[in-house]
Amino acid sequence: MKPSKFKKFIEEIIELCKKYNFSISHEDTHGAFIISDYNEKNINWFRNAFNETTNL
């Protein structure tokens, strides 16, 4: 089965995180996100993002 565009997008972002040693995490107070030092916990959180696009 061919991976969805959404899954490919997530995986490419994760590869960029690894390349630059950053990760994306969530800031609960205001709904924004944070760019932080690479952290596998943040990567796993990001990998589980909900797909609300129409471009599956």
RAZI-V311655 format. One record per helix or strand of 2 or more residues. SS is the DSSP state (hx for helix, st for strand). FROM is the first residue (numbers start at 1). LEN is the number of residues. If there is no record, write none. Layout:
ss:from:len
SS:FROM:LEN
SS:FROM:LEN
This chain:
ss:from:len
hx:5:16
st:22:5
st:33:5
hx:40:8
